[in-house]
Each structure stands twice: as structure tokens, then as C-alpha cells.
Amino acid sequence: MPDEPAENISGGPDGGGEIEEFTPGDGESRAEAIVDELGELYWRKAYGGSDGFECLVRTILSQNTSDKASQPAHDSLLGRYGPADRLAETLADADREELAETIASAGLYNQKSEVIVDAAVWALEEFGSTAAFDRFVTEGDPGDVRDTLLSVNGVGPKTADCVLLFAGGRGGVFPVDTHVHRIARRMGVAPPDADHEEVREAIEAEVQPEKCGFGHTAMIQFGREYCSAREPACLDGPEACPLYDLCDRVGIDEFDGTVVDPGDPTATAGD
């Protein structure tokens, strides 16, 4: 998803949820304490919302690429195939080569154009219209929505969870991308060898539902600004990272400056 927006887009009246206000407190778990600290850094109080099928397409475009690359592709796609409330109808009949050209900036455009057209055809076959699909995302049982989305070719757990969160406005959903996967294991919130689904389960079990949506966007921003894969801020000393005291620094050796993935057999907790 895009960089931390002026207004978070997890839920809201247009996305099936309620306007939320975040009050940082004393988290009862390590994971919640981390989210509370992230709230002090990044919180934006107003939530927005996103249409379900548009959110699905947008998340497919963001796979394996940066927001800087996927955002222009999303804008071009909407410009050619919008409006959002009839997106499945227009994309189901789209010429795949033309669509691939439209979304070229997102990378893997041939593969993504195929996934998007197939998803549009599926949505119309299953629900009859973009509007009906959007209602299913916002009103359906969250577990059923997730399972249904995962049945679509090219839709994995992160994509399904982003649709539930950013369009459905569902509490207790914490999508796991590469930043969240790295940070949760590095900090000791999840086991070092945990896969993406195990990280999601560990965080969702420990963080209050109303904090999960924000926690996801904030942890991504924290990963970009402080806890990058190769040069985490803690290498510059404890004062360089605002979450230093909550972190196990698994895979980080502050003395010799080496950094490995937390799941690496050589990884140990920092001092």
C-alpha cells in the first residue's frame, strides 16, 4: 500500500468500518506495546475507506514492487477502466495486452494483467457485479471473505488481508508484508523461523483488534525509516531507534555491524 497517508485507509464509513481514534497505552503484550509506541510516532486519527474490488486490484499491482512503481499503474488503470464501482465489469472484457501496457510501471505486468482479468471474470461469475463483490467484502463473515479471496488464482494471504482491512474495515486483521515479517521476527514478537502466516497469527493473537489496522501501516513505515533489512538504525546505537528497548534484535550484531535474517541458523538475539 502507499506510504503512511495523511488519513489512514483502514476502514471508515466508506470501507465498512468505523472512524477510530487511537489512544496509546501500556500494551499487555510485547506486540501491543510495540504498536502503542508506533502510535506515538505515526498515528493519524481519521480513517478513510476503499472499494473492495479496486482494493483487490490495487494490492495485486503492489505485489513484488514498490509503492512508487505501483501507484502510477493504479492511477493509469483507473483512468482507463474506471469508475471503481464498475471496475470488474470493464476489466473482465479488457484486452490483456492493452491492460499490461497500462500497468507496466508496476512490473511483472503480463502476469499481473492476467491475474487481474481472471479476478474480474471470477468476481462477476460469483457475485454478478462489482457492487455485489464490494458488499460481500464489507458485510460477509471475515473468515468466509478471506477463504473466498484465497481461492482466486494469484491472491495470497497478504492480498486477502489487505482487502479485508483496507476495504472491509475489519478489526483484528494484520497483513504481513516483507517489512512486517522481518520486524516481527527481529524484535522477538514471533519465532525467528516463523513464516508469514505464523507471524500474522502471533501478532493478531496479541494486539487488540482496533489497533491491528494501524499497526500494519505503522510497522511498514517504521521498517522504511528505522528497521531496514540491511542497515537497521540500532547499528548507530540505542538512541538511534525509538523501539530499541522493546527489541530482541535477533540476527543483529551491534558490535561488528553484521545483520542476517532472523531465520538464519547463525542468528542470535542482540545484547
PAVEX-880914 format. One record per residue (C-alpha): x, y, z negated; residue number from 1. Coordinates in Angstrom, 2 decimals. Layout:
! residues N
+---------+---------+---------+-----+
!      xx !      yy !      zz !   n !
+---------+---------+---------+-----+
!       X !       Y !       Z ! NUM !
...
+---------+---------+---------+-----+
END
This chain:
! residues 271
+---------+---------+---------+-----+
!      xx !      yy !      zz !   n !
+---------+---------+---------+-----+
!    0.00 !    0.00 !    0.00 !   1 !
!    1.10 !    3.62 !    0.29 !   2 !
!    3.32 !    5.38 !   -2.23 !   3 !
!    1.61 !    6.30 !   -5.50 !   4 !
!   -1.18 !    8.59 !   -4.28 !   5 !
!   -2.46 !   11.84 !   -5.72 !   6 !
!   -5.51 !    9.79 !   -6.64 !   7 !
!   -5.29 !    6.06 !   -7.23 !   8 !
!   -7.43 !    3.98 !   -4.87 !   9 !
!   -8.21 !    1.03 !   -7.13 !  10 !
!  -11.97 !    1.03 !   -7.33 !  11 !
!  -14.08 !    4.12 !   -7.83 !  12 !
!  -17.69 !    4.76 !   -6.80 !  13 !
!  -16.88 !    4.14 !   -3.12 !  14 !
!  -14.94 !    0.98 !   -3.83 !  15 !
!  -17.26 !   -0.86 !   -6.17 !  16 !
!  -15.73 !    0.17 !   -9.47 !  17 !
!  -15.99 !    2.97 !  -11.96 !  18 !
!  -13.87 !    6.06 !  -12.47 !  19 !
!  -11.27 !    5.08 !  -15.03 !  20 !
!   -9.17 !    7.08 !  -17.42 !  21 !
!   -6.02 !    5.61 !  -18.82 !  22 !
!   -5.02 !    6.13 !  -22.43 !  23 !
!   -1.55 !    4.74 !  -23.12 !  24 !
!   -1.45 !    2.84 !  -26.40 !  25 !
!    0.57 !    0.26 !  -28.22 !  26 !
!    0.30 !   -2.77 !  -25.97 !  27 !
!   -0.27 !   -6.02 !  -27.81 !  28 !
!    1.99 !   -7.89 !  -25.38 !  29 !
!    5.25 !   -7.06 !  -23.63 !  30 !
!    3.46 !   -6.84 !  -20.30 !  31 !
!    0.86 !   -4.41 !  -21.61 !  32 !
!    3.47 !   -2.33 !  -23.39 !  33 !
!    5.29 !   -2.01 !  -20.07 !  34 !
!    2.10 !   -0.91 !  -18.30 !  35 !
!    1.47 !    1.62 !  -21.07 !  36 !
!    4.95 !    3.06 !  -20.57 !  37 !
!    4.36 !    3.17 !  -16.82 !  38 !
!    1.22 !    5.12 !  -17.58 !  39 !
!    3.26 !    7.81 !  -19.25 !  40 !
!    5.35 !    8.06 !  -16.08 !  41 !
!    2.84 !    7.81 !  -13.26 !  42 !
!   -0.82 !    7.87 !  -14.22 !  43 !
!   -3.34 !    9.65 !  -12.01 !  44 !
!   -6.77 !    9.69 !  -13.62 !  45 !
!   -9.10 !    9.86 !  -10.60 !  46 !
!   -9.81 !    6.69 !   -8.66 !  47 !
!  -10.98 !    6.67 !   -5.06 !  48 !
!  -12.08 !    3.60 !   -3.09 !  49 !
!  -11.61 !    1.79 !    0.22 !  50 !
!  -13.88 !   -0.08 !    2.65 !  51 !
!  -13.44 !   -3.84 !    2.42 !  52 !
!  -12.60 !   -4.78 !    6.00 !  53 !
!  -10.47 !   -1.70 !    6.52 !  54 !
!   -8.55 !   -2.61 !    3.38 !  55 !
!   -8.04 !   -6.15 !    4.69 !  56 !
!   -6.66 !   -4.80 !    7.97 !  57 !
!   -4.50 !   -2.26 !    6.20 !  58 !
!   -2.98 !   -4.89 !    3.95 !  59 !
!   -2.28 !   -7.21 !    6.89 !  60 !
!   -0.44 !   -4.32 !    8.56 !  61 !
!    1.64 !   -3.79 !    5.41 !  62 !
!    2.91 !   -7.38 !    5.31 !  63 !
!    6.68 !   -7.66 !    5.63 !  64 !
!    7.18 !   -3.97 !    6.28 !  65 !
!    7.38 !   -0.61 !    4.54 !  66 !
!    4.56 !    1.85 !    3.93 !  67 !
!    6.41 !    4.32 !    6.13 !  68 !
!    6.05 !    1.91 !    9.04 !  69 !
!    2.57 !    0.56 !    8.33 !  70 !
!    0.78 !    3.84 !    7.64 !  71 !
!    1.13 !    5.23 !   11.20 !  72 !
!   -0.05 !    1.86 !   12.53 !  73 !
!   -3.12 !    2.02 !   10.30 !  74 !
!   -3.87 !    5.57 !   11.41 !  75 !
!   -3.47 !    4.66 !   15.09 !  76 !
!   -5.69 !    1.61 !   14.69 !  77 !
!   -8.48 !    3.62 !   13.08 !  78 !
!   -8.13 !    6.31 !   15.71 !  79 !
!   -8.66 !    3.79 !   18.50 !  80 !
!  -11.00 !    1.25 !   16.89 !  81 !
!  -12.79 !    3.15 !   14.11 !  82 !
!  -15.00 !    4.10 !   12.36 !  83 !
!  -14.22 !    1.97 !    9.32 !  84 !
!  -17.83 !    0.86 !    8.81 !  85 !
!  -17.83 !   -0.88 !   12.23 !  86 !
!  -14.21 !   -1.95 !   12.36 !  87 !
!  -14.84 !   -5.70 !   12.57 !  88 !
!  -17.23 !   -5.20 !   15.50 !  89 !
!  -14.71 !   -3.25 !   17.56 !  90 !
!  -11.66 !   -5.31 !   16.64 !  91 !
!  -13.38 !   -8.62 !   17.41 !  92 !
!  -13.56 !   -7.55 !   21.05 !  93 !
!  -10.17 !   -5.83 !   21.14 !  94 !
!   -7.61 !   -6.68 !   23.78 !  95 !
!   -4.77 !   -8.22 !   21.80 !  96 !
!   -2.01 !   -6.66 !   23.87 !  97 !
!   -3.58 !   -3.22 !   23.51 !  98 !
!   -4.00 !   -3.75 !   19.76 !  99 !
!   -0.39 !   -4.92 !   19.46 ! 100 !
!    0.76 !   -1.75 !   21.20 ! 101 !
!   -1.41 !    0.35 !   18.87 ! 102 !
!    0.10 !   -1.15 !   15.70 ! 103 !
!    3.66 !   -1.53 !   16.99 ! 104 !
!    5.17 !    0.66 !   14.24 ! 105 !
!    4.15 !   -1.93 !   11.62 ! 106 !
!    6.45 !   -4.59 !   13.07 ! 107 !
!    5.51 !   -8.20 !   13.88 ! 108 !
!    2.79 !   -6.57 !   15.96 ! 109 !
!    1.97 !   -9.56 !   18.16 ! 110 !
!    1.46 !  -11.79 !   15.14 ! 111 !
!   -0.47 !   -9.15 !   13.22 ! 112 !
!   -2.73 !   -8.30 !   16.15 ! 113 !
!   -3.67 !  -11.98 !   16.41 ! 114 !
!   -4.40 !  -12.21 !   12.68 ! 115 !
!   -6.49 !   -9.01 !   12.73 ! 116 !
!   -8.62 !  -10.04 !   15.72 ! 117 !
!   -9.14 !  -13.52 !   14.27 ! 118 !
!  -10.13 !  -11.97 !   10.93 ! 119 !
!  -12.62 !   -9.67 !   12.66 ! 120 !
!  -14.19 !  -12.58 !   14.55 ! 121 !
!  -14.37 !  -14.58 !   11.32 ! 122 !
!  -15.95 !  -11.70 !    9.38 ! 123 !
!  -18.71 !  -11.31 !   11.96 ! 124 !
!  -19.34 !  -15.06 !   12.14 ! 125 !
!  -19.52 !  -15.37 !    8.35 ! 126 !
!  -21.26 !  -12.12 !    7.41 ! 127 !
!  -22.76 !  -10.64 !   10.57 ! 128 !
!  -21.33 !   -7.14 !   10.23 ! 129 !
!  -18.56 !   -5.04 !    8.72 ! 130 !
!  -21.07 !   -3.59 !    6.26 ! 131 !
!  -22.12 !   -7.04 !    5.04 ! 132 !
!  -18.50 !   -8.07 !    4.58 ! 133 !
!  -17.85 !   -4.89 !    2.60 ! 134 !
!  -20.84 !   -5.66 !    0.34 ! 135 !
!  -19.53 !   -9.17 !   -0.26 ! 136 !
!  -16.18 !   -7.75 !   -1.37 ! 137 !
!  -17.77 !   -5.31 !   -3.82 ! 138 !
!  -20.68 !   -7.40 !   -5.08 ! 139 !
!  -19.64 !  -11.05 !   -4.73 ! 140 !
!  -18.19 !  -13.16 !   -7.52 ! 141 !
!  -14.48 !  -12.22 !   -7.65 ! 142 !
!  -13.37 !  -15.85 !   -7.61 ! 143 !
!  -15.56 !  -16.60 !   -4.60 ! 144 !
!  -14.31 !  -13.48 !   -2.81 ! 145 !
!  -10.70 !  -14.44 !   -3.42 ! 146 !
!  -11.19 !  -18.05 !   -2.31 ! 147 !
!  -13.07 !  -16.93 !    0.80 ! 148 !
!  -10.35 !  -14.47 !    1.78 ! 149 !
!   -7.65 !  -17.09 !    1.23 ! 150 !
!   -9.44 !  -19.34 !    3.73 ! 151 !
!   -8.69 !  -16.83 !    6.50 ! 152 !
!   -5.61 !  -17.53 !    8.62 ! 153 !
!   -2.84 !  -15.06 !    7.76 ! 154 !
!   -4.37 !  -13.95 !    4.44 ! 155 !
!   -2.30 !  -14.87 !    1.40 ! 156 !
!   -2.75 !  -14.22 !   -2.33 ! 157 !
!   -1.34 !  -10.68 !   -2.29 ! 158 !
!   -3.57 !   -9.63 !    0.60 ! 159 !
!   -6.66 !  -11.15 !   -1.03 ! 160 !
!   -5.87 !   -9.50 !   -4.36 ! 161 !
!   -5.32 !   -6.11 !   -2.73 ! 162 !
!   -8.75 !   -6.32 !   -1.11 ! 163 !
!  -10.31 !   -7.25 !   -4.46 ! 164 !
!   -8.53 !   -4.39 !   -6.16 ! 165 !
!   -8.46 !   -1.53 !   -3.69 ! 166 !
!  -11.83 !   -2.21 !   -2.04 ! 167 !
!  -13.69 !   -4.29 !   -4.60 ! 168 !
!  -12.60 !   -2.19 !   -7.54 ! 169 !
!  -12.28 !   -5.33 !   -9.64 ! 170 !
!  -10.68 !   -5.18 !  -13.05 ! 171 !
!   -8.13 !   -7.77 !  -14.09 ! 172 !
!   -6.58 !   -8.06 !  -10.62 ! 173 !
!   -2.81 !   -7.52 !  -10.43 ! 174 !
!   -1.48 !   -8.14 !   -6.89 ! 175 !
!    2.11 !   -9.34 !   -6.79 ! 176 !
!    4.40 !   -8.00 !   -4.07 ! 177 !
!    8.18 !   -8.25 !   -3.91 ! 178 !
!    8.64 !   -5.38 !   -6.39 ! 179 !
!    6.25 !   -6.83 !   -9.00 ! 180 !
!    7.69 !  -10.32 !   -8.54 ! 181 !
!   11.23 !   -9.07 !   -9.13 ! 182 !
!   10.46 !   -6.71 !  -12.01 ! 183 !
!    8.23 !   -9.08 !  -13.99 ! 184 !
!   10.86 !  -11.81 !  -13.98 ! 185 !
!   13.75 !   -9.41 !  -14.54 ! 186 !
!   12.02 !   -7.85 !  -17.54 ! 187 !
!   11.03 !  -11.20 !  -19.07 ! 188 !
!    7.28 !  -10.85 !  -18.55 ! 189 !
!    7.27 !  -14.08 !  -16.51 ! 190 !
!    9.71 !  -17.02 !  -16.35 ! 191 !
!   12.77 !  -16.38 !  -14.16 ! 192 !
!   11.77 !  -19.12 !  -11.69 ! 193 !
!    8.08 !  -18.13 !  -11.51 ! 194 !
!    6.59 !  -17.85 !   -8.03 ! 195 !
!    4.25 !  -15.02 !   -7.02 ! 196 !
!    1.12 !  -16.79 !   -8.27 ! 197 !
!    2.72 !  -17.65 !  -11.61 ! 198 !
!    3.78 !  -14.03 !  -12.07 ! 199 !
!    0.23 !  -12.88 !  -11.32 ! 200 !
!   -1.24 !  -15.32 !  -13.81 ! 201 !
!    1.24 !  -14.31 !  -16.51 ! 202 !
!    0.51 !  -10.59 !  -16.14 ! 203 !
!   -3.26 !  -10.88 !  -15.80 ! 204 !
!   -3.36 !  -13.00 !  -18.97 ! 205 !
!   -1.58 !  -10.30 !  -20.99 ! 206 !
!   -2.81 !   -6.95 !  -19.63 ! 207 !
!   -6.27 !   -5.53 !  -20.27 ! 208 !
!   -8.40 !   -5.72 !  -17.09 ! 209 !
!   -8.84 !   -1.96 !  -16.78 ! 210 !
!   -5.08 !   -1.46 !  -16.73 ! 211 !
!   -4.23 !   -4.02 !  -14.05 ! 212 !
!   -5.02 !   -1.89 !  -11.01 ! 213 !
!   -2.94 !    0.99 !  -12.18 ! 214 !
!   -0.22 !   -1.33 !  -13.44 ! 215 !
!    0.20 !   -2.77 !   -9.95 ! 216 !
!    0.66 !    0.59 !   -8.21 ! 217 !
!    2.83 !    1.97 !  -11.01 ! 218 !
!    5.12 !   -1.06 !  -11.13 ! 219 !
!    5.72 !   -0.73 !   -7.40 ! 220 !
!    6.63 !    2.92 !   -7.85 ! 221 !
!    8.91 !    2.02 !  -10.76 ! 222 !
!   10.63 !   -0.56 !   -8.57 ! 223 !
!   11.31 !    2.04 !   -5.92 ! 224 !
!   12.58 !    4.70 !   -8.32 ! 225 !
!   14.33 !    2.74 !  -11.07 ! 226 !
!   14.37 !   -1.03 !  -10.69 ! 227 !
!   15.53 !   -1.72 !   -7.15 ! 228 !
!   16.74 !   -5.15 !   -6.09 ! 229 !
!   20.44 !   -4.33 !   -5.82 ! 230 !
!   21.00 !   -1.18 !   -7.89 ! 231 !
!   18.72 !   -1.05 !  -10.94 ! 232 !
!   19.05 !    2.14 !  -12.97 ! 233 !
!   20.23 !    0.26 !  -16.08 ! 234 !
!   23.63 !   -0.19 !  -14.43 ! 235 !
!   24.12 !    3.52 !  -15.18 ! 236 !
!   23.46 !    2.97 !  -18.88 ! 237 !
!   20.45 !    2.56 !  -21.21 ! 238 !
!   19.45 !    6.20 !  -20.88 ! 239 !
!   19.02 !    5.86 !  -17.12 ! 240 !
!   15.96 !    3.59 !  -17.36 ! 241 !
!   12.80 !    4.62 !  -19.26 ! 242 !
!   11.85 !    0.97 !  -19.84 ! 243 !
!   15.28 !   -0.22 !  -20.98 ! 244 !
!   14.16 !   -1.27 !  -24.46 ! 245 !
!   11.34 !   -3.42 !  -23.07 ! 246 !
!   13.51 !   -5.28 !  -20.57 ! 247 !
!   15.48 !   -8.53 !  -20.84 ! 248 !
!   17.49 !   -7.58 !  -17.71 ! 249 !
!   17.56 !  -11.18 !  -16.51 ! 250 !
!   20.16 !  -11.52 !  -13.77 ! 251 !
!   21.83 !   -8.18 !  -14.55 ! 252 !
!   25.33 !   -7.93 !  -15.96 ! 253 !
!   25.76 !   -4.35 !  -17.11 ! 254 !
!   29.43 !   -4.85 !  -17.85 ! 255 !
!   30.65 !   -6.00 !  -14.46 ! 256 !
!   27.79 !   -4.42 !  -12.49 ! 257 !
!   26.60 !   -7.61 !  -10.81 ! 258 !
!   22.94 !   -8.23 !  -10.01 ! 259 !
!   21.36 !  -11.53 !   -8.95 ! 260 !
!   17.77 !  -12.64 !   -8.54 ! 261 !
!   16.29 !  -13.70 !  -11.90 ! 262 !
!   15.64 !  -17.15 !  -10.45 ! 263 !
!   19.32 !  -17.64 !   -9.53 ! 264 !
!   20.83 !  -20.50 !  -11.58 ! 265 !
!   23.60 !  -18.13 !  -12.71 ! 266 !
!   21.15 !  -15.52 !  -14.02 ! 267 !
!   21.15 !  -14.81 !  -17.75 ! 268 !
!   19.44 !  -12.20 !  -19.90 ! 269 !
!   21.33 !   -8.94 !  -20.36 ! 270 !
!   22.79 !   -7.86 !  -23.67 ! 271 !
+---------+---------+---------+-----+
END
